[in-house]
Amino acid sequence: MTDARKLLQDALKLSEEERIAIADALMQSIDLKTRQRLEAARRSKVMERIQKVVDGEADAETFDAVRKVTRDTLVDIEFPRKP
């Protein structure tokens, strides 16, 4: 196993907060032009997805279906009570 693969496996075991901090640090280590290219590609993909929704080409769920999944999920979550 390569060092990079081992590092990735270890990093994936961290909490979400820790993974976000590492991802942010890695992004900041990339030169500005590359970051700008990555951001432009990300924006382009988002716009492509939005256009598919507008054109009716995207697979989408109805509001009622999303609401049901959300309610079913929330039933299983215990929220802390305020004293």
C-alpha positions, 0 to 999 in steps of 0.5 A: 500500500502506498503512503498516500493510500494509507494516509487517505484511509487514516484520514477517512477515519477522522471526524467530519470536522477534522476531514473538512479542516484537512481538505481546506488545508490541502486546497490552500496548498494548491496554487491560486490558478489551479484553485481558480480552475477547480472552482470554475469547473465546480461552478460549471457542473452546478450550472449544468445540473441546474439547467437539467432541472429547468429543462425537465431532464433531471431525476427529481423527487416530489415535495411530498416524497422529500417531506416524507423521507425527512419526517421519517428520518427525524423520527429516528433522531433524538434531539437534546432537550433544553432544560 
